[in-house]
Amino acid sequence: MYAEQQQSGILAFLEAEFENCLMSGADFYNMNLEQASFSNTNLSGSLFTDSNMSGSRFTNLNLTHSLLGDLRLTGSRMIGCDLSGVDIKHCNTEGLTIDGIPLQELLAAYNKMNA
């Protein structure tokens, strides 16, 4: 592993690889993990807050019983997701489409059928 002390007092682990590490309860604060990769990693029960994850990719994840709140998902895409049992509340859904159909049209058709 390569670590270097920067003049600013920051410890840099540039392009380091951490494998088979037990880091339960670790606290990462004010970290730059830009372009980091997490694979085959147990992050269950973790808290991600006040973090910039723009441009990130989340694939093959188990987010069962997770809370996603106060998120900006503008321009994001969900492909091949199991959304069964998902509850969406108090969200700005302007421009949201499901299989190419605007949500407002889907809700209007639903409301018309149930009127």
C-alpha positions as CSV (number, residue, x, y, z in Angstrom):
1,M,0.0,0.0,0.0
2,Y,1.3,3.4,-0.9
3,A,0.6,6.3,1.5
4,E,2.1,9.8,1.5
5,Q,1.8,12.7,3.8
6,Q,0.8,15.8,1.9
7,Q,2.2,19.3,2.9
8,S,-1.4,20.1,3.9
9,G,-1.3,17.4,6.6
10,I,-3.6,15.2,4.5
11,L,-2.6,11.5,4.5
12,A,-3.0,10.3,0.9
13,F,-3.7,6.7,-0.1
14,L,-3.6,7.2,-3.9
15,E,-4.8,4.2,-5.9
16,A,-4.5,2.0,-2.8
17,E,-6.3,-1.3,-2.6
18,F,-7.9,-2.5,0.6
19,E,-8.8,-6.2,0.4
20,N,-10.1,-8.6,3.1
21,C,-10.3,-5.7,5.7
22,L,-12.5,-5.6,8.7
23,M,-13.5,-1.9,9.1
24,S,-16.9,-2.3,10.9
25,G,-17.8,1.0,12.7
26,A,-15.2,3.0,10.7
27,D,-16.1,6.7,10.3
28,F,-15.1,8.3,7.1
29,Y,-15.4,12.1,7.5
30,N,-14.3,14.8,5.0
31,M,-13.0,12.2,2.7
32,N,-12.3,12.3,-1.0
33,L,-13.2,8.9,-2.4
34,E,-13.7,10.2,-5.9
35,Q,-13.7,7.3,-8.5
36,A,-13.4,4.7,-5.7
37,S,-14.8,1.2,-6.3
38,F,-16.7,-0.9,-3.9
39,S,-17.2,-4.5,-5.0
40,N,-18.3,-7.6,-3.0
41,T,-18.5,-5.3,0.0
42,N,-20.8,-5.5,3.1
43,L,-22.0,-1.9,3.7
44,S,-25.2,-3.0,5.4
45,G,-26.4,-0.6,8.1
46,S,-24.1,2.2,6.8
47,L,-25.0,5.8,6.8
48,F,-24.2,8.1,3.8
49,T,-25.0,11.7,4.4
50,D,-24.0,15.1,3.0
51,S,-22.1,13.3,0.2
52,N,-21.6,14.1,-3.5
53,M,-22.2,10.9,-5.4
54,S,-23.0,12.6,-8.8
55,G,-22.0,10.5,-11.8
56,S,-21.8,7.3,-9.6
57,R,-23.1,4.0,-10.8
58,F,-24.9,1.6,-8.5
59,T,-25.3,-1.9,-10.0
60,N,-26.2,-5.3,-8.6
61,L,-27.0,-3.9,-5.1
62,N,-29.3,-5.2,-2.4
63,L,-31.0,-2.1,-0.9
64,T,-33.8,-4.1,0.8
65,H,-35.4,-2.1,3.7
66,S,-33.2,1.0,2.9
67,L,-34.2,4.6,3.4
68,L,-33.5,6.9,0.5
69,G,-34.4,10.4,1.6
70,D,-33.6,14.0,0.6
71,L,-32.0,12.8,-2.7
72,R,-31.4,14.7,-5.9
73,L,-32.0,12.1,-8.7
74,T,-32.5,14.6,-11.5
75,G,-31.5,12.9,-14.8
76,S,-30.9,9.5,-13.2
77,R,-32.0,6.3,-14.8
78,M,-33.3,3.1,-13.1
79,I,-32.9,0.0,-15.4
80,G,-33.9,-3.5,-14.5
81,C,-34.8,-2.7,-10.9
82,D,-37.2,-4.6,-8.6
83,L,-39.4,-1.8,-7.2
84,S,-42.0,-4.1,-5.7
85,G,-43.3,-2.8,-2.4
86,V,-41.5,0.6,-2.9
87,D,-43.3,3.5,-1.2
88,I,-42.8,7.0,-2.7
89,K,-43.9,9.9,-0.6
90,H,-43.5,13.7,-0.7
91,C,-41.3,13.6,-3.8
92,N,-41.1,16.0,-6.8
93,T,-42.1,13.7,-9.7
94,E,-42.2,16.4,-12.4
95,G,-40.9,14.8,-15.6
96,L,-40.8,11.3,-14.1
97,T,-41.6,8.6,-16.7
98,I,-42.2,4.9,-16.2
99,D,-41.4,2.8,-19.3
100,G,-41.6,6.1,-21.3
101,I,-45.0,7.1,-20.0
102,P,-45.1,10.3,-18.0
103,L,-46.3,9.7,-14.4
104,Q,-48.9,12.4,-14.6
105,E,-50.6,10.5,-17.5
106,L,-50.5,7.3,-15.6
107,L,-52.1,8.9,-12.5
108,A,-54.7,10.7,-14.7
109,A,-55.7,7.3,-16.3
110,Y,-55.7,5.6,-12.8
111,N,-57.9,8.4,-11.4
112,K,-60.3,8.2,-14.4
113,M,-60.7,4.5,-14.0
114,N,-61.4,4.8,-10.3
115,A,-63.8,7.8,-10.5
